Amino acid sequence: MKRIPKISDAEWEVMKVLWNSTQATANDVVKALSGKTIWKRETIRTLINRLVQKKVLGFKKNGRQYYYYPKFSEKECVRAETKSFLDRVYGGSIEPMLAAFLEEEFLSPKKIAKLKRILDQDESVKGSK
């Protein structure tokens, strides 16, 4: 798996725009975030530049226009962030995280059944290897 650089909360907002549009200009990103954030145009452009420097975003130049695109899928970034969180907070183990979550959250019978299906499916996949 490719190593994905750490993405800040603000950078995640930029990435969400690009994951939804595949590629976009800086002005497209500014327009998309203008109703969702109080950030100024320069702030958003700085976030885009940071993501390019981190090699999370790539760009293509067409005339004077730059089109930015994600170099990693949303799924890859979510997986990396989840692993980072598990490593930092729970020593890489999912069991204590699930236990802590289940102690704090009410799960409906429907959600419990869905989790059981996921665990059963995971067990059958790993059992066949």
C-alpha positions in Angstrom: 0.0 0.0 0.0 1.3 3.5 -0.9 2.0 5.7 2.1 -0.5 8.5 2.2 0.6 11.7 3.9 -1.3 13.1 6.9 -4.2 15.3 5.8 -5.5 18.0 8.1 -9.2 18.5 8.8 -9.2 21.6 6.5 -7.4 19.7 3.8 -10.1 17.0 4.0 -12.7 19.5 3.0 -10.8 20.3 -0.2 -10.3 16.6 -0.9 -14.0 16.0 -0.5 -14.7 18.5 -3.3 -12.2 16.9 -5.6 -13.4 13.3 -4.8 -16.9 14.5 -5.9 -15.7 16.1 -9.1 -12.6 14.0 -10.1 -10.8 17.2 -11.2 -11.4 20.9 -10.7 -9.8 24.3 -10.9 -8.9 26.2 -7.8 -11.9 28.5 -8.6 -14.2 25.5 -8.7 -13.0 24.4 -5.3 -13.4 28.0 -3.9 -16.9 28.1 -5.2 -17.8 24.7 -3.8 -16.5 25.6 -0.3 -17.8 29.2 -0.2 -21.1 28.2 1.2 -19.7 25.6 3.6 -16.8 27.5 5.2 -15.9 31.0 6.1 -12.5 30.6 4.4 -11.2 33.3 2.1 -10.1 32.5 -1.4 -6.4 32.7 -0.5 -6.9 30.2 2.4 -8.4 27.6 0.0 -5.6 28.2 -2.5 -3.1 27.6 0.3 -4.8 24.3 1.2 -4.7 23.2 -2.4 -1.0 24.1 -2.7 -0.2 22.2 0.5 -2.0 19.1 -0.8 0.1 19.4 -4.1 3.3 19.7 -2.0 2.3 16.6 0.0 1.7 14.8 -3.3 -1.9 14.1 -2.4 -3.1 16.2 -5.3 -1.8 16.3 -8.8 -2.5 18.9 -11.5 -2.7 19.3 -15.2 -2.1 22.6 -16.9 -4.3 23.6 -19.8 -3.4 27.0 -21.1 -3.3 29.3 -18.1 -5.7 27.0 -16.1 -4.6 24.4 -13.6 -6.9 21.4 -13.1 -6.4 19.6 -9.8 -7.1 15.9 -9.2 -6.8 13.5 -6.2 -3.9 11.1 -6.4 -5.5 8.8 -3.8 -9.1 7.6 -3.6 -11.3 8.6 -0.7 -11.3 4.9 0.4 -7.5 4.8 0.5 -7.4 8.0 2.6 -10.1 6.9 5.0 -8.3 3.5 5.4 -5.0 5.3 6.2 -6.6 7.7 8.6 -8.4 4.9 10.4 -5.2 2.9 10.7 -3.4 6.0 12.0 -6.2 6.6 14.6 -6.1 2.9 15.7 -2.3 3.0 16.1 -2.3 6.3 18.0 -5.2 5.7 20.3 -5.6 1.9 20.6 -2.1 0.6 19.9 -3.3 -0.7 16.5 -6.0 -3.0 18.0 -9.5 -2.7 16.9 -11.1 -4.7 19.8 -10.7 -2.0 22.5 -12.0 0.6 20.0 -15.1 -1.4 19.3 -15.6 -2.1 23.0 -15.3 1.7 23.8 -17.7 2.6 21.0 -20.3 0.0 22.0 -20.2 1.2 25.6 -21.1 4.7 24.5 -23.5 4.1 21.6 -26.9 2.5 21.4 -27.1 0.1 18.5 -30.4 -0.9 17.1 -31.0 -4.6 16.4 -30.7 -3.8 12.7 -27.2 -2.3 13.2 -26.1 -5.2 15.4 -27.2 -7.6 12.7 -25.2 -5.7 10.1 -22.1 -5.7 12.2 -22.5 -9.5 12.8 -22.8 -10.0 9.0 -19.6 -7.9 8.5 -17.7 -9.9 11.1 -19.0 -13.3 9.7 -18.0 -12.2 6.2 -14.5 -11.2 7.4 -14.1 -14.5 9.2 -15.1 -16.5 6.2 -12.8 -14.5 3.9 -9.8 -14.9 6.3 -10.7 -18.6 6.9 -10.5 -19.4 3.2 -6.9 -18.0 2.9 
